[in-house]
């Protein structure tokens, strides 16, 4: 009987010890999970608190020309995270087209272009670490028919590591071509044959004028008209610089086309600058009875 009672109390003691060990293990595990959760939630706060206001300055310059400024409507600049596509900032470059002698400056390849008096888009981002950003420029808004787009992907650094901020320059290719005459969907009531006078305004993307008296000489540009006739055939003819344009305006190119058929004509004016590979075009239609 005594042995039976002793065995009973021995088994009870073992059970109590086992329950105690299991309880201790459970609470230790809970404590470890709580510490881990705290560390997980605290880390982003630490990173966020380290973020600093960082200035971003973006200039847009026409290929072979000057900065895209207020006189042509500037350029629309948009910044996005290159990995996620997250929108960061957007705005128009505002200001002038740069220093007066920008086109005749002699400088080494290692020297950046001056940005004094140059249109710029400025924004501020909160940054704690380097960020890969896609910068896009579209323009010019004042010549939407000739708009072009340029995109660059750049690493931006927090102001802590770039004390003067991040300064970027994008180069916008192309030519601004605007057909002035005839207007699109021109509908003269006279039957063919008929001479159609075509006039186009051609400039750099910065609006810089083409003229014998500017840095952009007429002989450096090839301007052509391509006319699709009502029978589907194509006629191509050169256009000439007009040194006697109305109001002595620069950048004017003209040509004449003999329309001999009734129906719809589609005319495309194309301009090309060989030295810089710039090109542009505009299109109009006319309908003869």
C-alpha positions as CSV (number, residue, x, y, z in Angstrom):
1,X,0.0,0.0,0.0
2,X,2.8,2.3,0.9
3,X,4.6,1.5,-2.4
4,X,1.4,2.3,-4.3
5,X,1.0,5.7,-2.6
6,X,4.7,6.5,-3.3
7,X,4.3,5.7,-6.9
8,X,1.3,7.9,-7.2
9,X,3.0,10.9,-5.7
10,X,6.1,10.3,-7.9
11,X,4.0,10.3,-11.1
12,X,2.2,13.5,-10.0
13,X,5.5,15.3,-9.4
14,X,6.7,14.3,-12.9
15,X,3.5,15.7,-14.5
16,X,3.9,19.0,-12.6
17,X,7.5,19.4,-13.8
18,X,6.5,18.6,-17.4
19,X,3.7,21.1,-17.3
20,X,6.0,23.7,-16.0
21,X,8.6,23.1,-18.7
22,X,6.0,23.3,-21.4
23,X,4.6,26.6,-20.0
24,X,8.0,28.1,-19.8
25,X,8.8,27.1,-23.5
26,X,5.4,28.6,-24.6
27,X,6.0,32.0,-23.0
28,X,9.6,32.2,-24.3
29,X,8.4,31.6,-27.8
30,X,5.7,34.3,-27.5
31,X,8.3,36.8,-26.2
32,X,10.5,36.0,-29.2
33,X,7.7,36.6,-31.7
34,X,6.8,39.9,-30.0
35,X,10.4,41.1,-30.3
36,X,10.5,40.1,-34.0
37,X,7.3,41.9,-34.7
38,X,8.6,45.1,-33.0
39,X,11.8,45.0,-34.9
40,X,9.8,44.6,-38.2
41,X,7.6,47.5,-37.6
42,X,10.3,49.7,-36.1
43,X,12.7,49.3,-39.1
44,X,10.5,51.3,-41.6
45,X,10.1,54.1,-39.1
46,X,13.8,54.3,-38.7
47,X,14.3,54.5,-42.5
48,X,11.5,57.0,-42.9
49,X,13.0,59.3,-40.2
50,X,16.3,59.2,-42.0
51,X,14.7,60.6,-45.3
52,X,15.8,64.2,-46.2
53,X,14.3,66.7,-48.6
54,X,16.2,66.4,-51.9
55,X,16.0,68.9,-54.7
56,X,15.7,67.7,-58.3
57,X,16.4,70.1,-61.2
58,X,15.6,69.0,-64.8
59,X,16.6,71.0,-67.9
60,X,15.4,70.1,-71.4
61,X,17.5,71.2,-74.4
62,X,16.8,70.9,-78.1
63,X,19.2,68.7,-80.0
64,X,21.4,71.1,-81.9
65,X,19.6,74.1,-80.3
66,X,18.9,75.9,-77.1
67,X,17.0,75.1,-73.9
68,X,13.2,74.5,-74.3
69,X,11.8,77.6,-72.5
70,X,8.7,79.8,-72.1
71,X,8.8,81.1,-75.7
72,X,7.8,77.6,-77.0
73,X,5.7,76.5,-73.9
74,X,8.5,74.7,-72.1
75,X,8.5,70.9,-71.8
76,X,6.4,68.6,-69.6
77,X,8.7,66.7,-67.2
78,X,7.5,63.6,-65.3
79,X,9.4,61.6,-62.7
80,X,8.5,57.9,-61.9
81,X,10.1,55.1,-59.9
82,X,12.0,53.0,-62.5
83,X,11.2,49.7,-60.7
84,X,7.5,50.2,-59.6
85,X,6.3,52.9,-62.0
86,X,5.2,55.0,-59.0
87,X,4.5,58.6,-59.9
88,X,6.8,61.0,-58.1
89,X,6.4,64.5,-59.6
90,X,5.5,66.4,-62.8
91,X,5.7,69.9,-64.1
92,X,6.7,72.3,-66.9
93,X,10.2,73.7,-67.4
94,X,10.0,77.5,-66.9
95,X,12.5,80.2,-67.9
96,X,14.6,81.3,-70.8
97,X,16.6,79.5,-73.5
98,X,20.1,79.9,-71.9
99,X,23.0,82.3,-72.2
100,X,23.0,84.4,-75.4
101,X,26.3,82.8,-76.7
102,X,25.2,79.2,-76.0
103,X,25.6,78.1,-79.6
104,X,29.1,79.5,-80.0
105,X,30.7,78.4,-76.7
106,X,33.9,76.5,-77.0
107,X,34.2,73.9,-74.2
108,X,35.8,70.6,-73.6
109,X,33.8,67.4,-73.6
110,X,34.3,67.2,-69.8
111,X,32.6,70.6,-69.2
112,X,28.8,70.7,-68.8
113,X,26.7,73.3,-70.7
114,X,25.9,76.4,-68.6
115,X,22.4,76.6,-67.3
116,X,22.2,80.3,-66.5
117,X,18.9,81.8,-67.8
118,X,17.8,78.2,-68.8
119,X,14.3,76.9,-68.3
120,X,14.1,74.4,-65.5
121,X,11.6,72.1,-63.7
122,X,12.4,71.9,-60.0
123,X,10.9,69.6,-57.4
124,X,11.7,68.1,-54.0
125,X,11.5,64.5,-53.0
126,X,12.0,62.9,-49.6
127,X,14.8,60.4,-50.0
128,X,16.6,58.2,-47.5
129,X,18.7,56.2,-50.0
130,X,19.6,56.2,-53.7
131,X,16.6,55.7,-56.0
132,X,16.5,54.7,-59.7
133,X,14.1,57.1,-61.4
134,X,12.7,57.4,-64.9
135,X,12.7,61.0,-66.1
136,X,10.5,61.8,-69.1
137,X,10.2,65.0,-71.1
138,X,7.5,65.8,-73.7
139,X,7.2,68.9,-75.7
140,X,7.0,71.6,-76.7
141,X,3.3,72.2,-75.7
142,X,3.0,75.2,-77.9
143,X,3.7,73.0,-80.9
144,X,1.7,69.9,-80.1
145,X,1.7,68.7,-83.7
146,X,5.5,68.4,-83.5
147,X,5.8,67.1,-79.9
148,X,8.5,64.6,-79.2
149,X,9.4,62.6,-76.2
150,X,12.7,61.7,-74.5
151,X,13.2,59.4,-71.5
152,X,16.2,58.8,-69.3
153,X,16.7,56.5,-66.3
154,X,19.0,57.9,-63.6
155,X,20.1,57.2,-60.1
156,X,19.1,60.0,-57.8
157,X,20.9,60.5,-54.5
158,X,19.7,62.0,-51.2
159,X,20.7,65.6,-50.5
160,X,23.1,64.3,-47.8
161,X,25.3,62.8,-50.6
162,X,24.5,65.4,-53.3
163,X,24.6,68.7,-51.4
164,X,23.7,70.7,-54.5
165,X,20.8,68.5,-55.4
166,X,20.4,66.3,-58.5
167,X,20.8,68.2,-61.7
168,X,19.8,66.5,-65.0
169,X,19.6,67.6,-68.6
170,X,17.5,65.8,-71.3
171,X,18.1,66.3,-75.0
172,X,14.9,66.6,-77.1
173,X,15.3,65.6,-80.7
174,X,13.3,66.7,-83.7
175,X,12.1,69.7,-85.7
176,X,9.0,71.7,-85.3
177,X,7.1,71.7,-88.7
178,X,3.9,73.6,-89.0
179,X,2.0,73.8,-92.3
180,X,0.6,77.3,-92.5
181,X,-1.1,77.1,-95.9
182,X,-3.2,75.6,-97.2
183,X,-5.2,74.9,-94.0
184,X,-6.2,71.3,-93.5
185,X,-9.4,70.3,-95.2
186,X,-9.1,73.2,-97.6
187,X,-12.1,73.1,-100.0
188,X,-11.7,75.5,-102.9
189,X,-14.7,75.6,-105.2
190,X,-12.8,75.9,-108.4
191,X,-12.3,72.8,-110.5
192,X,-8.9,71.5,-111.4
193,X,-6.4,72.1,-112.8
194,X,-5.3,74.3,-109.9
195,X,-2.1,75.6,-108.3
196,X,-1.9,74.9,-104.6
197,X,0.6,77.1,-102.7
198,X,2.2,75.4,-99.7
199,X,3.9,77.3,-96.9
200,X,5.4,75.8,-93.7
201,X,7.1,77.1,-90.7
202,X,10.2,75.1,-89.7
203,X,12.1,75.6,-86.4
204,X,14.3,73.8,-83.9
205,X,12.4,72.2,-81.0
206,X,13.4,75.2,-78.9
207,X,11.7,77.4,-81.4
208,X,15.0,78.7,-82.6
209,X,14.5,80.3,-86.1
210,X,16.1,79.3,-89.3
211,X,17.6,82.2,-91.2
212,X,20.8,83.3,-92.9
213,X,21.3,85.7,-89.9
214,X,20.9,83.1,-87.1
215,X,22.9,80.0,-86.0
216,X,20.6,77.8,-88.0
217,X,21.2,78.4,-91.8
218,X,18.6,77.4,-94.4
219,X,21.1,75.4,-96.4
220,X,21.5,73.0,-93.5
221,X,17.9,71.9,-93.8
222,X,16.2,69.8,-96.4
223,X,12.4,70.5,-96.7
224,X,10.2,68.5,-99.0
225,X,6.5,68.0,-99.8
226,X,5.0,64.6,-100.5
227,X,1.5,64.7,-102.0
228,X,-0.8,61.7,-102.2
229,X,-3.1,62.2,-105.2
230,X,-6.7,61.0,-105.5
231,X,-5.6,58.2,-107.7
232,X,-3.1,57.0,-104.9
233,X,0.1,58.0,-106.7
234,X,2.7,60.1,-104.8
235,X,4.4,63.3,-106.0
236,X,7.5,64.6,-104.2
237,X,9.0,68.0,-104.7
238,X,11.4,70.3,-102.8
239,X,10.4,73.4,-100.9
240,X,12.6,76.5,-100.8
241,X,13.5,79.0,-98.0
242,X,11.5,82.2,-98.4
243,X,13.8,85.1,-97.8
244,X,10.9,87.5,-98.5
245,X,8.3,86.0,-96.2
246,X,5.4,88.1,-95.0
247,X,6.5,90.4,-92.1
248,X,10.1,89.3,-92.8
249,X,9.4,86.2,-90.7
250,X,12.2,83.6,-90.6
251,X,11.8,79.9,-90.8
252,X,9.4,80.0,-93.8
253,X,9.6,77.4,-96.6
254,X,7.4,77.4,-99.7
255,X,6.5,75.4,-102.7
256,X,3.8,75.0,-105.4
257,X,1.8,72.0,-106.5
258,X,-0.2,71.5,-109.6
259,X,-3.4,69.6,-108.8
260,X,-5.0,68.1,-111.9
261,X,-7.5,65.7,-110.5
262,X,-10.8,66.0,-108.6
263,X,-10.8,64.4,-105.1
264,X,-8.9,64.3,-101.9
265,X,-5.2,65.3,-101.7
266,X,-3.0,64.6,-98.7
267,X,0.2,66.6,-98.4
268,X,3.0,65.9,-95.9
269,X,5.8,68.4,-95.4
270,X,9.0,66.8,-94.2
271,X,12.1,68.6,-92.8
272,X,15.5,67.1,-92.1
273,X,18.7,68.5,-90.5
274,X,21.5,66.2,-91.6
275,X,24.2,67.4,-89.1
276,X,22.2,66.5,-86.0
277,X,19.8,63.9,-87.5
278,X,16.8,66.0,-86.5
279,X,13.5,65.5,-88.4
280,X,9.9,66.5,-88.3
281,X,6.7,66.6,-90.4
282,X,3.2,68.0,-90.6
283,X,0.2,67.0,-92.7
284,X,-2.8,68.7,-94.4
285,X,-5.5,67.8,-96.8
286,X,-7.4,69.6,-99.5
287,X,-10.4,68.5,-101.6
288,X,-11.1,69.6,-105.2
289,X,-14.5,69.3,-106.8
